[in-house]
Amino acid sequence: MRGSFEEQEAMFSYMTLEGRVPACHPLRPVRGLVREVLLLLDKDFRKLYAKEGRPSIPPEQLLSALLLQVFYGVRSERLLMEQLGYNLLFRWFVGLPADGKAWDATTFTKNRERLQSGDVCTRFMAALLNHEQVKPLLSDEHFSVDGTLIEAWASHTSFRPKDGSGNGTDFRGMQRKNDTHESVTDLDSRLDRKSHGQERRLCYMGHAVMENRHGLAVTGAVTHAAGTAEREASLRLLKQVRHTNKQRRITAGADTNYDTRGHVAALRKAGITPHVAMNETRNGGSAIDARTTRHPGYGMSQTCRKMIEGVFGWSTKHGTMRKAKLRGLANVASVFMRNLIGYNLVRIPKLLAGTG
């Protein structure tokens, strides 16, 4: 029998957002985990806000919305606010009522900058990894490190001589270097490329450290794109990881870009065993010798370290790191950290289900 078509003219509706989301929806365990971590950050949130004045967007809802942006690859905060206006799933995850008004995009951005200045994403990552259910999943002595280029939100025409000459539209035959040129729209971006033969682009460099047991990201950072940036950032991040885990020594798997005598020596001095891939084509040969490669753990680290490409791959394909939509080192670093958190939140419920 044909059903009747009626316009939706009812004034009242007895509906809950909880009832509209399927019980098996993959965001359900993620939402529960996010809520528990946000409770742990309550004291940190209190320090960021004054006790008097007009109420702002609750930081719990703000951070939940930013995580949704990563999960679904929403390209801008304005589009995210549009989604919150009509997407019931988004409203349920954030905690907005079905008949509540979505926030203004400009107001949302201003509130996001407050959380960014308080380094909330780093604290969220630390609280997530120290969660009673998550901590047993992590290795506390075996890690991998790698870096990736993040395309900046700036065009080649914005890369102009620092002395003010040139209009940026005609640069054929001109030798352009970071020492003599800079982007007038994004001063923190640098001209770089992934490998020889590829096109140079204005970009940043993102760095991540992954634990080797289940391939979860434990920390990250964004720096200017430079030839030594990967090694310098990895040493700094690995020192932080070693200090956090309070281990005498940890192992660090890495690719051939990290195989330099200075970097390997610095790792050993810091109490970090360098499980770096050997680059025997380098002048002088590899800095890794038999005292490292003779151990079975070296081969295991070389196998596990490749999982870190999954972190970058997910952030690029599903997250928001295919191209930075914000300018400035601090803004890009905050987005990069949210993508690492998003990757972990997608993986952790699956890992917990497998160990349960």
C-alpha positions as MATLAB code, in Angstrom:
seq = 'MRGSFEEQEAMFSYMTLEGRVPACHPLRPVRGLVREVLLLLDKDFRKLYAKEGRPSIPPEQLLSALLLQVFYGVRSERLLMEQLGYNLLFRWFVGLPADGKAWDATTFTKNRERLQSGDVCTRFMAALLNHEQVKPLLSDEHFSVDGTLIEAWASHTSFRPKDGSGNGTDFRGMQRKNDTHESVTDLDSRLDRKSHGQERRLCYMGHAVMENRHGLAVTGAVTHAAGTAEREASLRLLKQVRHTNKQRRITAGADTNYDTRGHVAALRKAGITPHVAMNETRNGGSAIDARTTRHPGYGMSQTCRKMIEGVFGWSTKHGTMRKAKLRGLANVASVFMRNLIGYNLVRIPKLLAGTG';
ca = [
       0.000    0.000    0.000;
       1.287    3.460   -0.857;
       2.136    5.595    2.149;
       0.751    9.090    2.470;
       3.009   12.125    2.129;
       2.593   14.814    4.755;
       4.569   18.004    5.308;
       6.490   18.193    8.583;
       4.435   20.843   10.320;
       4.424   19.461   13.862;
       5.462   22.028   16.452;
       6.609   19.580   19.093;
       8.703   16.436   18.749;
       9.402   13.835   21.413;
      12.864   12.779   20.282;
      16.236   12.358   21.946;
      19.550   12.507   20.155;
      20.629    9.421   22.087;
      17.837    7.463   20.458;
      18.776    8.634   16.966;
      22.335    7.276   17.104;
      22.593    3.500   16.469;
      23.853    1.447   19.384;
      26.623   -0.005   17.215;
      27.839    3.324   15.846;
      31.677    3.501   16.008;
      31.562    6.958   17.612;
      29.865    5.606   20.751;
      32.993    4.116   22.398;
      35.028    7.106   21.185;
      32.580    9.538   22.801;
      32.689    7.662   26.097;
      36.487    7.700   26.127;
      36.603   11.408   25.241;
      34.173   12.238   28.073;
      36.325   10.395   30.608;
      39.487   12.181   29.487;
      37.749   15.573   29.559;
      36.781   14.980   33.181;
      40.453   14.511   34.001;
      41.203   17.911   32.442;
      38.639   19.819   34.513;
      41.283   21.510   36.696;
      43.268   22.554   33.616;
      40.146   24.102   32.090;
      39.412   26.052   35.272;
      42.827   27.707   35.101;
      42.219   28.952   31.559;
      38.963   30.795   32.273;
      38.068   33.730   34.518;
      35.481   33.250   37.245;
      33.495   36.319   36.156;
      32.232   37.645   32.845;
      30.143   36.247   30.004;
      30.125   32.449   29.649;
      32.128   31.165   26.708;
      31.744   27.970   24.715;
      32.346   25.118   27.191;
      35.859   23.777   26.544;
      34.559   20.201   26.666;
      32.188   20.899   23.781;
      34.769   22.971   21.939;
      37.373   20.220   22.013;
      34.795   17.582   21.097;
      33.821   19.622   18.037;
      37.465   19.984   17.002;
      37.881   16.213   17.241;
      34.827   15.743   15.021;
      36.500   17.990   12.471;
      39.427   15.568   12.415;
      37.305   12.386   12.333;
      35.337   13.529    9.286;
      37.956   15.669    7.582;
      35.865   18.855    7.751;
      38.010   21.379    5.924;
      37.112   24.538    7.874;
      35.628   25.651   11.169;
      32.907   27.568    9.323;
      31.809   24.365    7.601;
      32.019   22.574   10.964;
      29.554   25.091   12.448;
      27.275   24.510    9.460;
      27.355   20.770   10.134;
      26.550   21.344   13.802;
      23.487   23.278   12.685;
      21.760   20.277   11.082;
      23.818   17.126   11.701;
      22.235   15.274   14.644;
      25.215   12.928   14.995;
      27.553   15.886   15.440;
      25.203   17.462   17.992;
      25.018   14.211   19.955;
      28.795   13.819   20.057;
      29.405   17.434   21.138;
      26.509   17.572   23.602;
      24.349   20.204   21.911;
      20.562   19.825   22.326;
      18.530   19.065   19.212;
      16.851   22.491   19.310;
      19.937   24.436   20.417;
      21.610   27.028   18.234;
      25.033   26.297   16.755;
      27.850   28.670   17.608;
      29.049   31.504   15.432;
      32.179   30.535   13.471;
      34.121   33.639   14.581;
      33.238   33.039   18.238;
      34.272   29.410   17.887;
      37.656   30.415   16.443;
      38.340   32.884   19.258;
      37.546   30.236   21.866;
      39.693   27.700   20.038;
      42.651   30.074   20.243;
      42.255   30.146   24.048;
      42.576   26.365   24.248;
      45.500   26.497   21.853;
      47.373   29.003   24.005;
      46.815   26.735   26.997;
      48.374   23.764   25.173;
      45.236   21.745   25.877;
      45.815   19.267   23.035;
      49.119   18.148   24.535;
      47.463   17.727   27.925;
      44.593   15.803   26.363;
      47.065   13.440   24.681;
      48.887   12.868   27.979;
      45.623   12.211   29.847;
      44.441    9.843   27.115;
      47.633    7.782   27.190;
      47.520    7.614   31.004;
      43.916    6.395   31.036;
      43.621    3.186   33.050;
      42.379    1.214   30.038;
      44.783    2.713   27.509;
      48.049    2.574   29.443;
      48.353   -1.252   29.306;
      48.227   -1.040   25.510;
      51.424    1.004   25.310;
      55.049   -0.028   25.191;
      57.225    1.931   27.607;
      60.601    1.111   26.053;
      60.275    0.595   22.281;
      59.385    3.539   20.036;
      59.653    4.776   16.456;
      60.027    8.276   15.086;
      59.473    9.855   11.691;
      58.647   13.147   10.013;
      56.431   14.298    7.158;
      55.944   17.468    5.155;
      52.710   19.395    5.664;
      51.738   21.620    2.763;
      51.225   25.214    3.919;
      48.226   27.356    3.074;
      50.304   29.646    0.873;
      50.989   29.813   -2.842;
      54.230   30.100   -4.776;
      53.355   33.670   -5.740;
      53.519   34.664   -2.069;
      57.167   33.521   -1.829;
      59.022   36.749   -2.534;
      62.466   38.265   -1.877;
      62.943   39.549    1.668;
      64.317   42.839    0.354;
      60.931   43.673   -1.172;
      61.914   43.359   -4.832;
      59.773   41.370   -7.258;
      56.019   40.876   -7.359;
      56.000   37.080   -7.041;
      54.126   36.450  -10.293;
      57.151   35.906  -12.547;
      59.930   33.827  -11.001;
      61.148   31.811  -13.967;
      64.908   31.441  -13.959;
      65.082   32.979  -10.492;
      66.917   31.094   -7.748;
      64.633   31.136   -4.732;
      65.911   30.073   -1.317;
      64.602   30.256    2.205;
      67.575   32.424    3.142;
      66.621   35.143    0.669;
      62.861   34.647    0.203;
      59.824   34.275    2.459;
      56.072   33.916    2.079;
      54.239   37.197    2.635;
      51.068   35.338    3.673;
      52.612   32.669    5.927;
      55.947   33.751    7.371;
      56.556   30.419    9.124;
      56.313   28.286    5.981;
      59.459   27.142    4.162;
      60.165   25.938    0.633;
      60.991   22.222    0.658;
      60.317   18.905   -1.112;
      59.967   15.269   -0.087;
      62.708   13.933   -2.333;
      64.919   14.834   -5.268;
      63.049   15.271   -8.516;
      59.829   16.392   -6.839;
      58.323   19.850   -6.855;
      59.279   22.256   -4.078;
      56.345   23.565   -2.066;
      55.798   25.879    0.857;
      55.338   23.603    3.835;
      55.950   22.724    7.463;
      57.437   19.561    8.908;
      55.448   17.392   11.282;
      57.170   14.913   13.622;
      55.606   12.012   15.516;
      56.785    9.412   18.011;
      54.943    6.076   18.062;
      55.089    3.242   20.552;
      55.838   -0.089   18.894;
      53.391   -2.407   20.654;
      50.181   -1.276   18.960;
      51.346    1.644   16.846;
      49.758    4.473   18.846;
      51.156    7.997   18.614;
      52.552    9.222   21.938;
      53.704   12.742   21.074;
      54.342   15.055   18.153;
      55.527   18.469   17.084;
      55.648   20.776   14.073;
      58.771   22.686   13.048;
      60.024   24.737   10.138;
      60.907   22.550    7.147;
      64.700   22.221    7.044;
      67.348   19.631    6.250;
      68.178   18.847    9.882;
      64.695   19.420   11.324;
      63.788   15.711   11.457;
      66.836   14.726   13.502;
      66.700   17.728   15.830;
      62.990   17.316   16.560;
      63.261   13.544   17.019;
      66.021   13.914   19.591;
      63.975   16.448   21.546;
      60.791   14.364   21.451;
      62.543   11.109   22.348;
      64.164   12.768   25.341;
      60.697   13.808   26.518;
      59.374   10.275   26.050;
      62.302    8.772   27.955;
      61.804   11.246   30.801;
      58.065   10.492   30.940;
      58.540    6.719   31.035;
      61.420    6.948   33.545;
      63.361    4.213   31.796;
      67.138    3.820   31.839;
      67.127    3.260   28.097;
      64.576    3.163   25.299;
      64.933    2.090   21.672;
      64.078    4.363   18.748;
      63.431    2.977   15.278;
      63.865    5.359   12.338;
      64.562    5.407    8.606;
      67.835    6.143    6.809;
      67.421    9.930    7.075;
      68.362    9.613   10.747;
      71.553    7.677   10.044;
      74.199   10.326   10.706;
      77.102   10.025   13.098;
      76.183   13.141   15.016;
      72.551   12.127   15.519;
      73.344    8.522   16.474;
      75.951    9.709   18.976;
      73.468   12.203   20.478;
      70.857    9.454   20.904;
      73.304    7.162   22.682;
      74.420    9.985   24.937;
      70.773   10.583   25.902;
      70.296    6.930   26.880;
      68.401    6.034   23.701;
      69.411    3.001   21.652;
      69.326    4.060   17.967;
      67.563    1.359   15.948;
      68.088    3.435   12.807;
      67.985    1.920    9.318;
      71.488    1.680    7.878;
      72.368    4.021    5.019;
      75.530    2.498    3.586;
      75.484    4.820    0.559;
      76.279    7.817    2.751;
      79.823    9.147    2.655;
      81.811    7.338    5.343;
      79.243    4.544    5.599;
      76.515    3.945    8.140;
      76.791    5.144   11.729;
      75.083    1.934   12.890;
      77.410   -0.997   13.528;
      77.250   -4.573   14.768;
      76.878   -3.630   18.435;
      73.341   -2.556   17.489;
      72.393   -4.791   14.542;
      73.473   -8.056   16.226;
      70.523   -7.879   18.636;
      67.175   -9.409   17.530;
      65.429   -6.275   18.752;
      66.996   -4.238   15.964;
      65.220   -6.239   13.287;
      61.945   -6.064   15.227;
      62.237   -2.278   15.483;
      62.842   -2.021   11.756;
      59.655   -3.999   11.144;
      57.535   -2.047   13.627;
      58.728    1.423   12.638;
      56.890    1.208    9.328;
      53.580    1.384   11.205;
      54.176    5.095   11.777;
      53.378    5.687    8.119;
      49.835    4.667    9.012;
      49.620    7.604   11.420;
      50.587   10.082    8.704;
      48.481    8.296    6.095;
      45.330    8.437    8.234;
      45.893   12.109    9.071;
      46.242   12.927    5.381;
      43.469   10.763    3.931;
      40.839   10.887    6.685;
      41.981   13.766    8.877;
      42.782   17.381    8.064;
      46.517   17.275    7.299;
      46.422   16.920    3.516;
      46.940   20.667    3.486;
      47.083   23.053    6.412;
      44.057   25.352    6.480;
      45.575   27.643    9.101;
      48.684   29.784    9.006;
      51.466   30.051   11.547;
      53.564   27.463   13.344;
      51.404   27.388   16.493;
      48.158   26.916   14.551;
      49.529   24.123   12.364;
      51.077   22.398   15.402;
      47.720   22.413   17.186;
      45.952   20.864   14.168;
      48.702   18.261   13.816;
      48.370   17.241   17.463;
      44.584   16.929   17.104;
      45.115   14.583   14.165;
      47.422   12.395   16.267;
      44.768   12.325   18.995;
      42.082   11.499   16.428;
      44.139    8.607   15.072;
      44.561    7.199   18.579;
      40.859    7.578   19.408;
      39.887    5.659   16.281;
      42.353    2.846   17.054;
      41.947    2.479   20.821;
      38.335    1.141   20.942;
      39.274   -1.542   18.409;
      42.319   -2.515   20.455;
      40.296   -2.633   23.668;
      37.676   -4.812   21.994;
      40.385   -7.194   20.852;
      41.905   -7.504   24.340;
      38.604   -7.752   26.185;
];
